[in-house]
Amino acid sequence: MNVKEAQSGDTIERGQVLIAPGDLQMKVVKMGSRYTVNCYPGEKVSGHRPSVDVLFQSVADTAGASSVGIIMTGMGRDGAEGLLKMKKKGAFTIGQDAESCVVYGMPMVAYNIGAVTRQVSCANIAGVLMKHLSSL
């Protein structure tokens, strides 16, 4: 996997991981048949910039059922509402379980509001993801 800090205009491609830059929001946008990212100095959402909710909500709006969302250990509730929106649009969603989390905050809130399709340990997330993708 190629991992890099995202820049506006980066294309989302197989085998590439894009990390939201610090102090910028990141959204997924569709350009023709391609998905790209837009990184911008937007307002903080729930005190966060970047905010997982901003990212997940944009994924729900642009990719819908063609997407997968994964929420892992973290404090607070950032990402839970966005993951729920993804699930409501037909996305497959995964939440890290309490036993394998350092802080069972974000995935707990997502699970409690019904945003998680499968809740699994950190060690099993990749396997669940690969099984889901191979079934498509």
Secondary structure, DSSP 4 states (H G I P E B T S, - for coil): -EEEE--TTPBP-TTEEEEPPTT-EEEEEEETTEEEEEEE----BTTBSS-HHHHHHHHHHHTGGG-EEEE-SBSSSTTHHHHHHHHHTT-EEEEE-GGG-SSBSHHHHHHHTT--SEEE-HHHHHHHHHHHHHT-
